[in-house]
Each structure stands twice: as C-alpha cells, then as structure tokens.
Amino acid sequence: MLGRLLLLVLLLTVTISVGVAQPRFDPKERTKELKERLKLDEKQTKQIEDIFIKQSEQMQGMFGGGGDREQMREQMMKLREETNKKVEKVLNEKQKAEYKKYLEEMQSRRQQMRPGGN
C-alpha cells in the first residue's frame, strides 16, 4: 500500500515537473515571456520569435542525429550563445540589461534541475 502511494506521488511529481518545464522550450511561449518582461514592441516580438523558432528547429535536428553526447552538448551551448547574441541585437540597452538578468535566472534554474546541483 505504501509502495503504491509512493509510486503515485513520484509519478505525479514527474508529470507536474514536465508540464511546468515544457513551455520554456516552446518558441512562442519564450517570446511571450520576454515580450512581457522586456516590454518588446511588435517588431521586436516578431524578430525574437523567428530567432527562437529557428533555434528550436536546429536543436531538433541535433537530437535526431544521435552521436556523441558531449559533442551534441557543445553544439547546443554554441547554438544557445549564437541565439542570445541575435536576440541582443534586437534589444535596446535597457532591454539588454534585463535580458542578461533573465539569462542568469535561467542558468540558475538549469543548475538546480541537474542531479546534485544546488
């Protein structure tokens, strides 16, 4: 009985975690979040959404290829850096400063999600 309860709690926790984390990877959701946080105008919003869509397509291509995990990790980090530079080109100075804060928060969240990461 206790084992079933623990299994149910674990399953529920995983389901909620996946459901909460998933929208961050959706280009439209990421754009919506930045639009509100950075107070983007319509032109900026469209440009950033296009950047995120392209990044998402490239990442999906990386996952489909299989291969060396370390190499894929390096490619993904490089793609993330390139994407951030493209986004920054669209932003004004005030927005860039806020975007950097946003990226730091995201990095912190990623580290907390890793096993053993605090």
Biopython code that builds the backbone (N, CA, C, O; Angstrom):
import numpy as np
from Bio.PDB.StructureBuilder import StructureBuilder

atoms = [
    (1, "MET", "N", (0.824, -1.194, 0.000)),
    (1, "MET", "CA", (0.000, 0.000, 0.000)),
    (1, "MET", "C", (0.868, 1.258, 0.000)),
    (1, "MET", "O", (0.663, 2.166, -0.806)),
    (2, "LEU", "N", (1.840, 1.300, 0.913)),
    (2, "LEU", "CA", (2.736, 2.451, 0.992)),
    (2, "LEU", "C", (3.552, 2.585, -0.290)),
    (2, "LEU", "O", (3.807, 3.693, -0.761)),
    (3, "GLY", "N", (3.957, 1.452, -0.845)),
    (3, "GLY", "CA", (4.710, 1.463, -2.100)),
    (3, "GLY", "C", (3.914, 2.067, -3.238)),
    (3, "GLY", "O", (4.450, 2.829, -4.042)),
    (4, "ARG", "N", (2.639, 1.732, -3.310)),
    (4, "ARG", "CA", (1.772, 2.294, -4.364)),
    (4, "ARG", "C", (1.599, 3.794, -4.181)),
    (4, "ARG", "O", (1.598, 4.553, -5.150)),
    (5, "LEU", "N", (1.456, 4.207, -2.942)),
    (5, "LEU", "CA", (1.306, 5.631, -2.652)),
    (5, "LEU", "C", (2.565, 6.396, -3.059)),
    (5, "LEU", "O", (2.479, 7.462, -3.667)),
    (6, "LEU", "N", (3.717, 5.856, -2.725)),
    (6, "LEU", "CA", (4.978, 6.497, -3.110)),
    (6, "LEU", "C", (5.117, 6.556, -4.626)),
    (6, "LEU", "O", (5.557, 7.567, -5.175)),
    (7, "LEU", "N", (4.744, 5.479, -5.299)),
    (7, "LEU", "CA", (4.806, 5.457, -6.757)),
    (7, "LEU", "C", (3.883, 6.510, -7.354)),
    (7, "LEU", "O", (4.259, 7.195, -8.305)),
    (8, "LEU", "N", (2.692, 6.644, -6.811)),
    (8, "LEU", "CA", (1.737, 7.636, -7.285)),
    (8, "LEU", "C", (2.277, 9.054, -7.084)),
    (8, "LEU", "O", (2.170, 9.894, -7.978)),
    (9, "VAL", "N", (2.854, 9.318, -5.917)),
    (9, "VAL", "CA", (3.423, 10.634, -5.628)),
    (9, "VAL", "C", (4.579, 10.932, -6.585)),
    (9, "VAL", "O", (4.689, 12.045, -7.100)),
    (10, "LEU", "N", (5.434, 9.947, -6.820)),
    (10, "LEU", "CA", (6.554, 10.125, -7.741)),
    (10, "LEU", "C", (6.062, 10.412, -9.153)),
    (10, "LEU", "O", (6.567, 11.316, -9.818)),
    (11, "LEU", "N", (5.089, 9.651, -9.605)),
    (11, "LEU", "CA", (4.531, 9.849, -10.943)),
    (11, "LEU", "C", (3.909, 11.235, -11.078)),
    (11, "LEU", "O", (4.097, 11.907, -12.092)),
    (12, "LEU", "N", (3.179, 11.656, -10.070)),
    (12, "LEU", "CA", (2.560, 12.975, -10.081)),
    (12, "LEU", "C", (3.618, 14.080, -10.113)),
    (12, "LEU", "O", (3.471, 15.063, -10.839)),
    (13, "THR", "N", (4.669, 13.918, -9.334)),
    (13, "THR", "CA", (5.751, 14.906, -9.293)),
    (13, "THR", "C", (6.430, 15.042, -10.651)),
    (13, "THR", "O", (6.683, 16.153, -11.117)),
    (14, "VAL", "N", (6.725, 13.909, -11.283)),
    (14, "VAL", "CA", (7.365, 13.933, -12.598)),
    (14, "VAL", "C", (6.446, 14.581, -13.624)),
    (14, "VAL", "O", (6.896, 15.384, -14.440)),
    (15, "THR", "N", (5.172, 14.242, -13.589)),
    (15, "THR", "CA", (4.203, 14.807, -14.533)),
    (15, "THR", "C", (4.122, 16.316, -14.381)),
    (15, "THR", "O", (4.126, 17.039, -15.377)),
    (16, "ILE", "N", (4.050, 16.792, -13.168)),
    (16, "ILE", "CA", (3.978, 18.239, -12.925)),
    (16, "ILE", "C", (5.264, 18.913, -13.368)),
    (16, "ILE", "O", (5.221, 19.976, -13.988)),
    (17, "SER", "N", (6.409, 18.313, -13.062)),
    (17, "SER", "CA", (7.702, 18.899, -13.449)),
    (17, "SER", "C", (7.811, 19.043, -14.952)),
    (17, "SER", "O", (8.238, 20.084, -15.450)),
    (18, "VAL", "N", (7.435, 18.024, -15.667)),
    (18, "VAL", "CA", (7.497, 18.076, -17.133)),
    (18, "VAL", "C", (6.531, 19.118, -17.656)),
    (18, "VAL", "O", (6.876, 19.880, -18.559)),
    (19, "GLY", "N", (5.338, 19.166, -17.112)),
    (19, "GLY", "CA", (4.342, 20.128, -17.557)),
    (19, "GLY", "C", (4.747, 21.561, -17.306)),
    (19, "GLY", "O", (4.457, 22.436, -18.122)),
    (20, "VAL", "N", (5.409, 21.818, -16.201)),
    (20, "VAL", "CA", (5.842, 23.174, -15.873)),
    (20, "VAL", "C", (7.051, 23.576, -16.712)),
    (20, "VAL", "O", (7.129, 24.715, -17.172)),
    (21, "ALA", "N", (7.986, 22.666, -16.916)),
    (21, "ALA", "CA", (9.217, 22.999, -17.626)),
    (21, "ALA", "C", (9.022, 23.098, -19.130)),
    (21, "ALA", "O", (9.719, 23.873, -19.786)),
    (22, "GLN", "N", (8.111, 22.347, -19.685)),
    (22, "GLN", "CA", (7.963, 22.253, -21.125)),
    (22, "GLN", "C", (7.733, 23.585, -21.850)),
    (22, "GLN", "O", (8.387, 23.820, -22.865)),
    (23, "PRO", "N", (6.834, 24.473, -21.381)),
    (23, "PRO", "CA", (6.577, 25.693, -22.146)),
    (23, "PRO", "C", (7.808, 26.553, -22.389)),
    (23, "PRO", "O", (7.831, 27.303, -23.365)),
    (24, "ARG", "N", (8.825, 26.479, -21.553)),
    (24, "ARG", "CA", (10.017, 27.290, -21.739)),
    (24, "ARG", "C", (10.733, 26.961, -23.038)),
    (24, "ARG", "O", (11.466, 27.792, -23.573)),
    (25, "PHE", "N", (10.525, 25.749, -23.548)),
    (25, "PHE", "CA", (11.199, 25.360, -24.763)),
    (25, "PHE", "C", (10.395, 25.712, -26.002)),
    (25, "PHE", "O", (10.920, 25.668, -27.115)),
    (26, "ASP", "N", (9.134, 26.060, -25.823)),
    (26, "ASP", "CA", (8.289, 26.441, -26.939)),
    (26, "ASP", "C", (8.633, 27.871, -27.353)),
    (26, "ASP", "O", (8.560, 28.785, -26.532)),
    (27, "PRO", "N", (9.010, 28.075, -28.626)),
    (27, "PRO", "CA", (9.406, 29.421, -29.067)),
    (27, "PRO", "C", (8.347, 30.492, -28.811)),
    (27, "PRO", "O", (8.685, 31.613, -28.430)),
    (28, "LYS", "N", (7.091, 30.165, -29.012)),
    (28, "LYS", "CA", (6.027, 31.156, -28.797)),
    (28, "LYS", "C", (5.884, 31.514, -27.318)),
    (28, "LYS", "O", (5.660, 32.677, -26.980)),
    (29, "GLU", "N", (6.015, 30.521, -26.437)),
    (29, "GLU", "CA", (5.923, 30.791, -25.001)),
    (29, "GLU", "C", (7.122, 31.600, -24.514)),
    (29, "GLU", "O", (6.974, 32.519, -23.708)),
    (30, "ARG", "N", (8.303, 31.254, -25.006)),
    (30, "ARG", "CA", (9.502, 32.009, -24.628)),
    (30, "ARG", "C", (9.374, 33.456, -25.085)),
    (30, "ARG", "O", (9.717, 34.380, -24.346)),
    (31, "THR", "N", (8.877, 33.650, -26.310)),
    (31, "THR", "CA", (8.707, 35.004, -26.841)),
    (31, "THR", "C", (7.690, 35.774, -26.019)),
    (31, "THR", "O", (7.902, 36.944, -25.699)),
    (32, "LYS", "N", (6.593, 35.127, -25.678)),
    (32, "LYS", "CA", (5.554, 35.782, -24.879)),
    (32, "LYS", "C", (6.119, 36.231, -23.529)),
    (32, "LYS", "O", (5.854, 37.343, -23.071)),
    (33, "GLU", "N", (6.898, 35.353, -22.903)),
    (33, "GLU", "CA", (7.510, 35.686, -21.612)),
    (33, "GLU", "C", (8.437, 36.897, -21.741)),
    (33, "GLU", "O", (8.404, 37.799, -20.904)),
    (34, "LEU", "N", (9.263, 36.915, -22.793)),
    (34, "LEU", "CA", (10.178, 38.045, -22.985)),
    (34, "LEU", "C", (9.436, 39.315, -23.370)),
    (34, "LEU", "O", (9.828, 40.408, -22.962)),
    (35, "LYS", "N", (8.369, 39.184, -24.151)),
    (35, "LYS", "CA", (7.586, 40.361, -24.541)),
    (35, "LYS", "C", (7.088, 41.100, -23.306)),
    (35, "LYS", "O", (7.150, 42.327, -23.229)),
    (36, "GLU", "N", (6.597, 40.330, -22.345)),
    (36, "GLU", "CA", (6.089, 40.938, -21.109)),
    (36, "GLU", "C", (7.225, 41.481, -20.250)),
    (36, "GLU", "O", (7.154, 42.600, -19.742)),
    (37, "ARG", "N", (8.251, 40.691, -20.098)),
    (37, "ARG", "CA", (9.341, 41.067, -19.192)),
    (37, "ARG", "C", (10.168, 42.237, -19.734)),
    (37, "ARG", "O", (10.545, 43.135, -18.982)),
    (38, "LEU", "N", (10.447, 42.224, -21.034)),
    (38, "LEU", "CA", (11.311, 43.245, -21.627)),
    (38, "LEU", "C", (10.544, 44.390, -22.265)),
    (38, "LEU", "O", (11.135, 45.355, -22.749)),
    (39, "LYS", "N", (9.214, 44.272, -22.261)),
    (39, "LYS", "CA", (8.355, 45.287, -22.879)),
    (39, "LYS", "C", (8.726, 45.486, -24.364)),
    (39, "LYS", "O", (9.017, 46.593, -24.817)),
    (40, "LEU", "N", (8.702, 44.373, -25.085)),
    (40, "LEU", "CA", (9.040, 44.401, -26.507)),
    (40, "LEU", "C", (7.923, 45.025, -27.316)),
    (40, "LEU", "O", (6.746, 44.877, -26.985)),
    (41, "ASP", "N", (8.298, 45.729, -28.386)),
    (41, "ASP", "CA", (7.274, 46.194, -29.324)),
    (41, "ASP", "C", (6.961, 45.056, -30.302)),
    (41, "ASP", "O", (7.584, 43.997, -30.236)),
    (42, "GLU", "N", (6.020, 45.264, -31.189)),
    (42, "GLU", "CA", (5.579, 44.188, -32.090)),
    (42, "GLU", "C", (6.684, 43.726, -33.037)),
    (42, "GLU", "O", (6.818, 42.534, -33.312)),
    (43, "LYS", "N", (7.467, 44.674, -33.532)),
    (43, "LYS", "CA", (8.559, 44.316, -34.442)),
    (43, "LYS", "C", (9.596, 43.443, -33.726)),
    (43, "LYS", "O", (10.025, 42.417, -34.254)),
    (44, "GLN", "N", (9.988, 43.858, -32.531)),
    (44, "GLN", "CA", (10.949, 43.084, -31.749)),
    (44, "GLN", "C", (10.394, 41.695, -31.429)),
    (44, "GLN", "O", (11.105, 40.693, -31.505)),
    (45, "THR", "N", (9.118, 41.661, -31.071)),
    (45, "THR", "CA", (8.486, 40.389, -30.721)),
    (45, "THR", "C", (8.559, 39.417, -31.896)),
    (45, "THR", "O", (8.910, 38.251, -31.715)),
    (46, "LYS", "N", (8.236, 39.881, -33.077)),
    (46, "LYS", "CA", (8.267, 39.030, -34.268)),
    (46, "LYS", "C", (9.693, 38.569, -34.570)),
    (46, "LYS", "O", (9.910, 37.398, -34.883)),
    (47, "GLN", "N", (10.664, 39.476, -34.480)),
    (47, "GLN", "CA", (12.052, 39.116, -34.755)),
    (47, "GLN", "C", (12.553, 38.055, -33.773)),
    (47, "GLN", "O", (13.209, 37.093, -34.172)),
    (48, "ILE", "N", (12.246, 38.234, -32.510)),
    (48, "ILE", "CA", (12.711, 37.292, -31.486)),
    (48, "ILE", "C", (12.009, 35.948, -31.634)),
    (48, "ILE", "O", (12.631, 34.899, -31.464)),
    (49, "GLU", "N", (10.730, 35.972, -31.945)),
    (49, "GLU", "CA", (10.021, 34.707, -32.167)),
    (49, "GLU", "C", (10.659, 33.939, -33.325)),
    (49, "GLU", "O", (10.842, 32.725, -33.241)),
    (50, "ASP", "N", (10.996, 34.641, -34.395)),
    (50, "ASP", "CA", (11.653, 33.999, -35.540)),
    (50, "ASP", "C", (13.004, 33.391, -35.144)),
    (50, "ASP", "O", (13.351, 32.297, -35.588)),
    (51, "ILE", "N", (13.754, 34.103, -34.314)),
    (51, "ILE", "CA", (15.052, 33.607, -33.833)),
    (51, "ILE", "C", (14.850, 32.326, -33.025)),
    (51, "ILE", "O", (15.570, 31.346, -33.219)),
    (52, "PHE", "N", (13.873, 32.335, -32.121)),
    (52, "PHE", "CA", (13.614, 31.165, -31.283)),
    (52, "PHE", "C", (13.096, 29.981, -32.095)),
    (52, "PHE", "O", (13.433, 28.835, -31.799)),
    (53, "ILE", "N", (12.288, 30.243, -33.107)),
    (53, "ILE", "CA", (11.785, 29.161, -33.959)),
    (53, "ILE", "C", (12.946, 28.508, -34.700)),
    (53, "ILE", "O", (13.027, 27.283, -34.781)),
    (54, "LYS", "N", (13.835, 29.322, -35.234)),
    (54, "LYS", "CA", (14.993, 28.778, -35.946)),
    (54, "LYS", "C", (15.868, 27.965, -34.995)),
    (54, "LYS", "O", (16.338, 26.887, -35.360)),
    (55, "GLN", "N", (16.092, 28.470, -33.781)),
    (55, "GLN", "CA", (16.885, 27.746, -32.795)),
    (55, "GLN", "C", (16.232, 26.402, -32.472)),
    (55, "GLN", "O", (16.915, 25.381, -32.391)),
    (56, "SER", "N", (14.927, 26.404, -32.292)),
    (56, "SER", "CA", (14.207, 25.179, -31.969)),
    (56, "SER", "C", (14.356, 24.145, -33.090)),
    (56, "SER", "O", (14.560, 22.961, -32.823)),
    (57, "GLU", "N", (14.254, 24.592, -34.331)),
    (57, "GLU", "CA", (14.410, 23.688, -35.471)),
    (57, "GLU", "C", (15.819, 23.101, -35.512)),
    (57, "GLU", "O", (15.995, 21.915, -35.793)),
    (58, "GLN", "N", (16.816, 23.929, -35.233)),
    (58, "GLN", "CA", (18.195, 23.457, -35.240)),
    (58, "GLN", "C", (18.434, 22.449, -34.110)),
    (58, "GLN", "O", (19.130, 21.452, -34.302)),
    (59, "MET", "N", (17.861, 22.709, -32.945)),
    (59, "MET", "CA", (18.027, 21.786, -31.822)),
    (59, "MET", "C", (17.361, 20.441, -32.113)),
    (59, "MET", "O", (17.905, 19.388, -31.779)),
    (60, "GLN", "N", (16.199, 20.483, -32.727)),
    (60, "GLN", "CA", (15.524, 19.233, -33.074)),
    (60, "GLN", "C", (16.376, 18.430, -34.046)),
    (60, "GLN", "O", (16.424, 17.202, -33.961)),
    (61, "GLY", "N", (17.047, 19.110, -34.967)),
    (61, "GLY", "CA", (17.940, 18.431, -35.892)),
    (61, "GLY", "C", (19.108, 17.774, -35.182)),
    (61, "GLY", "O", (19.554, 16.696, -35.577)),
    (62, "MET", "N", (19.607, 18.419, -34.135)),
    (62, "MET", "CA", (20.716, 17.853, -33.354)),
    (62, "MET", "C", (20.283, 16.577, -32.647)),
    (62, "MET", "O", (21.022, 15.592, -32.622)),
    (63, "PHE", "N", (19.082, 16.598, -32.072)),
    (63, "PHE", "CA", (18.594, 15.429, -31.354)),
    (63, "PHE", "C", (18.366, 14.260, -32.292)),
    (63, "PHE", "O", (18.562, 13.108, -31.903)),
    (64, "GLY", "N", (17.959, 14.532, -33.504)),
    (64, "GLY", "CA", (17.672, 13.470, -34.466)),
    (64, "GLY", "C", (18.909, 12.748, -34.958)),
    (64, "GLY", "O", (18.820, 11.607, -35.410)),
    (65, "GLY", "N", (20.055, 13.392, -34.879)),
    (65, "GLY", "CA", (21.277, 12.816, -35.411)),
    (65, "GLY", "C", (21.941, 11.787, -34.528)),
    (65, "GLY", "O", (22.768, 11.006, -34.999)),
    (66, "GLY", "N", (21.592, 11.772, -33.253)),
    (66, "GLY", "CA", (22.255, 10.844, -32.331)),
    (66, "GLY", "C", (23.705, 11.251, -32.148)),
    (66, "GLY", "O", (24.025, 12.440, -32.188)),
    (67, "GLY", "N", (24.585, 10.284, -31.950)),
    (67, "GLY", "CA", (26.008, 10.568, -31.870)),
    (67, "GLY", "C", (26.496, 10.865, -30.469)),
    (67, "GLY", "O", (25.836, 10.553, -29.478)),
    (68, "ASP", "N", (27.669, 11.476, -30.411)),
    (68, "ASP", "CA", (28.374, 11.768, -29.174)),
    (68, "ASP", "C", (27.634, 12.820, -28.350)),
    (68, "ASP", "O", (27.377, 13.927, -28.822)),
    (69, "ARG", "N", (27.296, 12.457, -27.112)),
    (69, "ARG", "CA", (26.545, 13.372, -26.243)),
    (69, "ARG", "C", (27.341, 14.631, -25.914)),
    (69, "ARG", "O", (26.779, 15.726, -25.883)),
    (70, "GLU", "N", (28.638, 14.490, -25.670)),
    (70, "GLU", "CA", (29.468, 15.645, -25.328)),
    (70, "GLU", "C", (29.547, 16.614, -26.504)),
    (70, "GLU", "O", (29.474, 17.829, -26.323)),
    (71, "GLN", "N", (29.696, 16.071, -27.701)),
    (71, "GLN", "CA", (29.739, 16.911, -28.895)),
    (71, "GLN", "C", (28.395, 17.624, -29.095)),
    (71, "GLN", "O", (28.358, 18.806, -29.437)),
    (72, "MET", "N", (27.296, 16.895, -28.878)),
    (72, "MET", "CA", (25.973, 17.499, -29.014)),
    (72, "MET", "C", (25.787, 18.598, -27.975)),
    (72, "MET", "O", (25.208, 19.642, -28.276)),
    (73, "ARG", "N", (26.266, 18.377, -26.769)),
    (73, "ARG", "CA", (26.174, 19.379, -25.702)),
    (73, "ARG", "C", (26.918, 20.652, -26.103)),
    (73, "ARG", "O", (26.412, 21.759, -25.922)),
    (74, "GLU", "N", (28.117, 20.484, -26.646)),
    (74, "GLU", "CA", (28.905, 21.639, -27.089)),
    (74, "GLU", "C", (28.191, 22.390, -28.212)),
    (74, "GLU", "O", (28.164, 23.620, -28.221)),
    (75, "GLN", "N", (27.619, 21.654, -29.145)),
    (75, "GLN", "CA", (26.881, 22.282, -30.248)),
    (75, "GLN", "C", (25.676, 23.060, -29.724)),
    (75, "GLN", "O", (25.385, 24.162, -30.189)),
    (76, "MET", "N", (24.978, 22.472, -28.749)),
    (76, "MET", "CA", (23.807, 23.147, -28.187)),
    (76, "MET", "C", (24.203, 24.414, -27.428)),
    (76, "MET", "O", (23.514, 25.431, -27.507)),
    (77, "MET", "N", (25.309, 24.349, -26.699)),
    (77, "MET", "CA", (25.780, 25.537, -25.985)),
    (77, "MET", "C", (26.159, 26.640, -26.977)),
    (77, "MET", "O", (25.853, 27.812, -26.758)),
    (78, "LYS", "N", (26.821, 26.259, -28.056)),
    (78, "LYS", "CA", (27.199, 27.221, -29.088)),
    (78, "LYS", "C", (25.952, 27.831, -29.718)),
    (78, "LYS", "O", (25.893, 29.042, -29.927)),
    (79, "LEU", "N", (24.962, 27.006, -30.019)),
    (79, "LEU", "CA", (23.718, 27.498, -30.597)),
    (79, "LEU", "C", (23.013, 28.450, -29.636)),
    (79, "LEU", "O", (22.482, 29.476, -30.061)),
    (80, "ARG", "N", (23.004, 28.120, -28.348)),
    (80, "ARG", "CA", (22.386, 28.997, -27.355)),
    (80, "ARG", "C", (23.088, 30.351, -27.318)),
    (80, "ARG", "O", (22.431, 31.390, -27.255)),
    (81, "GLU", "N", (24.417, 30.343, -27.358)),
    (81, "GLU", "CA", (25.176, 31.602, -27.350)),
    (81, "GLU", "C", (24.862, 32.434, -28.598)),
    (81, "GLU", "O", (24.648, 33.643, -28.508)),
    (82, "GLU", "N", (24.838, 31.780, -29.755)),
    (82, "GLU", "CA", (24.527, 32.476, -31.009)),
    (82, "GLU", "C", (23.122, 33.068, -30.962)),
    (82, "GLU", "O", (22.898, 34.195, -31.404)),
    (83, "THR", "N", (22.186, 32.302, -30.426)),
    (83, "THR", "CA", (20.802, 32.780, -30.311)),
    (83, "THR", "C", (20.739, 33.995, -29.398)),
    (83, "THR", "O", (20.062, 34.973, -29.718)),
    (84, "ASN", "N", (21.432, 33.950, -28.269)),
    (84, "ASN", "CA", (21.422, 35.079, -27.339)),
    (84, "ASN", "C", (22.007, 36.332, -27.988)),
    (84, "ASN", "O", (21.508, 37.434, -27.760)),
    (85, "LYS", "N", (23.050, 36.177, -28.787)),
    (85, "LYS", "CA", (23.638, 37.327, -29.481)),
    (85, "LYS", "C", (22.653, 37.911, -30.482)),
    (85, "LYS", "O", (22.543, 39.131, -30.610)),
    (86, "LYS", "N", (21.937, 37.046, -31.192)),
    (86, "LYS", "CA", (20.934, 37.520, -32.159)),
    (86, "LYS", "C", (19.814, 38.271, -31.448)),
    (86, "LYS", "O", (19.362, 39.315, -31.919)),
    (87, "VAL", "N", (19.371, 37.737, -30.316)),
    (87, "VAL", "CA", (18.309, 38.393, -29.554)),
    (87, "VAL", "C", (18.790, 39.759, -29.067)),
    (87, "VAL", "O", (18.056, 40.743, -29.155)),
    (88, "GLU", "N", (20.012, 39.823, -28.556)),
    (88, "GLU", "CA", (20.540, 41.091, -28.040)),
    (88, "GLU", "C", (20.612, 42.163, -29.116)),
    (88, "GLU", "O", (20.451, 43.346, -28.816)),
    (89, "LYS", "N", (20.852, 41.771, -30.367)),
    (89, "LYS", "CA", (20.912, 42.742, -31.460)),
    (89, "LYS", "C", (19.566, 43.431, -31.683)),
    (89, "LYS", "O", (19.513, 44.540, -32.214)),
    (90, "VAL", "N", (18.487, 42.776, -31.278)),
    (90, "VAL", "CA", (17.143, 43.307, -31.470)),
    (90, "VAL", "C", (16.753, 44.266, -30.336)),
    (90, "VAL", "O", (15.836, 45.073, -30.488)),
    (91, "LEU", "N", (17.448, 44.174, -29.213)),
    (91, "LEU", "CA", (17.065, 44.894, -27.998)),
    (91, "LEU", "C", (17.776, 46.234, -27.843)),
    (91, "LEU", "O", (18.873, 46.435, -28.365)),
    (92, "ASN", "N", (17.126, 47.153, -27.111)),
    (92, "ASN", "CA", (17.794, 48.390, -26.731)),
    (92, "ASN", "C", (18.619, 48.128, -25.469)),
    (92, "ASN", "O", (18.578, 47.025, -24.924)),
    (93, "GLU", "N", (19.359, 49.121, -25.005)),
    (93, "GLU", "CA", (20.285, 48.914, -23.884)),
    (93, "GLU", "C", (19.578, 48.487, -22.600)),
    (93, "GLU", "O", (20.056, 47.595, -21.899)),
    (94, "LYS", "N", (18.468, 49.103, -22.291)),
    (94, "LYS", "CA", (17.715, 48.755, -21.084)),
    (94, "LYS", "C", (17.213, 47.307, -21.174)),
    (94, "LYS", "O", (17.280, 46.555, -20.202)),
    (95, "GLN", "N", (16.718, 46.939, -22.334)),
    (95, "GLN", "CA", (16.227, 45.575, -22.536)),
    (95, "GLN", "C", (17.363, 44.561, -22.461)),
    (95, "GLN", "O", (17.187, 43.462, -21.935)),
    (96, "LYS", "N", (18.526, 44.932, -22.987)),
    (96, "LYS", "CA", (19.683, 44.024, -22.915)),
    (96, "LYS", "C", (20.054, 43.719, -21.474)),
    (96, "LYS", "O", (20.344, 42.573, -21.131)),
    (97, "ALA", "N", (20.043, 44.738, -20.635)),
    (97, "ALA", "CA", (20.382, 44.550, -19.223)),
    (97, "ALA", "C", (19.377, 43.600, -18.559)),
    (97, "ALA", "O", (19.767, 42.724, -17.788)),
    (98, "GLU", "N", (18.101, 43.773, -18.856)),
    (98, "GLU", "CA", (17.078, 42.906, -18.287)),
    (98, "GLU", "C", (17.172, 41.490, -18.857)),
    (98, "GLU", "O", (16.926, 40.512, -18.150)),
    (99, "TYR", "N", (17.530, 41.388, -20.138)),
    (99, "TYR", "CA", (17.694, 40.079, -20.776)),
    (99, "TYR", "C", (18.847, 39.312, -20.119)),
    (99, "TYR", "O", (18.753, 38.102, -19.911)),
    (100, "LYS", "N", (19.927, 40.015, -19.795)),
    (100, "LYS", "CA", (21.050, 39.363, -19.122)),
    (100, "LYS", "C", (20.621, 38.821, -17.760)),
    (100, "LYS", "O", (21.041, 37.730, -17.373)),
    (101, "LYS", "N", (19.796, 39.562, -17.033)),
    (101, "LYS", "CA", (19.270, 39.079, -15.755)),
    (101, "LYS", "C", (18.426, 37.817, -15.989)),
    (101, "LYS", "O", (18.537, 36.837, -15.252)),
    (102, "TYR", "N", (17.599, 37.860, -17.009)),
    (102, "TYR", "CA", (16.748, 36.722, -17.357)),
    (102, "TYR", "C", (17.600, 35.482, -17.642)),
    (102, "TYR", "O", (17.289, 34.388, -17.171)),
    (103, "LEU", "N", (18.682, 35.658, -18.420)),
    (103, "LEU", "CA", (19.553, 34.534, -18.754)),
    (103, "LEU", "C", (20.232, 33.964, -17.512)),
    (103, "LEU", "O", (20.396, 32.750, -17.389)),
    (104, "GLU", "N", (20.621, 34.837, -16.599)),
    (104, "GLU", "CA", (21.239, 34.382, -15.351)),
    (104, "GLU", "C", (20.243, 33.560, -14.523)),
    (104, "GLU", "O", (20.607, 32.543, -13.933)),
    (105, "GLU", "N", (18.997, 34.008, -14.485)),
    (105, "GLU", "CA", (17.960, 33.264, -13.772)),
    (105, "GLU", "C", (17.745, 31.893, -14.413)),
    (105, "GLU", "O", (17.607, 30.892, -13.709)),
    (106, "MET", "N", (17.717, 31.847, -15.733)),
    (106, "MET", "CA", (17.524, 30.583, -16.443)),
    (106, "MET", "C", (18.692, 29.635, -16.166)),
    (106, "MET", "O", (18.488, 28.437, -15.970)),
    (107, "GLN", "N", (19.906, 30.166, -16.150)),
    (107, "GLN", "CA", (21.087, 29.352, -15.863)),
    (107, "GLN", "C", (20.987, 28.770, -14.455)),
    (107, "GLN", "O", (21.292, 27.598, -14.236)),
    (108, "SER", "N", (20.563, 29.584, -13.520)),
    (108, "SER", "CA", (20.407, 29.134, -12.144)),
    (108, "SER", "C", (19.358, 28.020, -12.057)),
    (108, "SER", "O", (19.557, 27.031, -11.350)),
    (109, "ARG", "N", (18.258, 28.179, -12.764)),
    (109, "ARG", "CA", (17.210, 27.147, -12.773)),
    (109, "ARG", "C", (17.724, 25.848, -13.377)),
    (109, "ARG", "O", (17.434, 24.765, -12.869)),
    (110, "ARG", "N", (18.490, 25.955, -14.465)),
    (110, "ARG", "CA", (19.032, 24.747, -15.100)),
    (110, "ARG", "C", (19.950, 24.008, -14.128)),
    (110, "ARG", "O", (19.903, 22.782, -14.039)),
    (111, "GLN", "N", (20.780, 24.749, -13.404)),
    (111, "GLN", "CA", (21.694, 24.113, -12.455)),
    (111, "GLN", "C", (20.933, 23.450, -11.318)),
    (111, "GLN", "O", (21.347, 22.396, -10.836)),
    (112, "GLN", "N", (19.843, 24.040, -10.885)),
    (112, "GLN", "CA", (19.061, 23.456, -9.806)),
    (112, "GLN", "C", (18.346, 22.180, -10.267)),
    (112, "GLN", "O", (18.083, 21.290, -9.458)),
    (113, "MET", "N", (18.038, 22.092, -11.544)),
    (113, "MET", "CA", (17.337, 20.927, -12.075)),
    (113, "MET", "C", (18.276, 19.748, -12.273)),
    (113, "MET", "O", (17.821, 18.607, -12.345)),
    (114, "ARG", "N", (19.567, 19.997, -12.361)),
    (114, "ARG", "CA", (20.533, 18.913, -12.545)),
    (114, "ARG", "C", (20.626, 18.076, -11.277)),
    (114, "ARG", "O", (20.506, 18.597, -10.168)),
    (115, "PRO", "N", (20.839, 16.775, -11.449)),
    (115, "PRO", "CA", (21.036, 15.931, -10.261)),
    (115, "PRO", "C", (22.270, 16.391, -9.488)),
    (115, "PRO", "O", (23.353, 16.531, -10.055)),
    (116, "GLY", "N", (22.095, 16.622, -8.200)),
    (116, "GLY", "CA", (23.204, 17.050, -7.352)),
    (116, "GLY", "C", (23.506, 18.525, -7.461)),
    (116, "GLY", "O", (24.423, 19.005, -6.793)),
    (117, "GLY", "N", (22.760, 19.280, -8.290)),
    (117, "GLY", "CA", (23.023, 20.712, -8.445)),
    (117, "GLY", "C", (22.243, 21.530, -7.461)),
    (117, "GLY", "O", (21.035, 21.343, -7.308)),
    (118, "ASN", "N", (22.923, 22.445, -6.783)),
    (118, "ASN", "CA", (22.239, 23.328, -5.830)),
    (118, "ASN", "C", (22.377, 24.737, -6.263)),
    (118, "ASN", "O", (21.871, 25.640, -5.596)),
]
sb = StructureBuilder()
sb.init_structure("model")
sb.init_model(0)
sb.init_chain("A")
sb.init_seg("    ")
for serial, (resi, resn, name, xyz) in enumerate(atoms, 1):
    if name == "N":
        sb.init_residue(resn, " ", resi, " ")
    sb.init_atom(name, np.array(xyz, "f"), 0.0, 1.0, " ", f" {name:<3s}", serial, name[0])
structure = sb.get_structure()
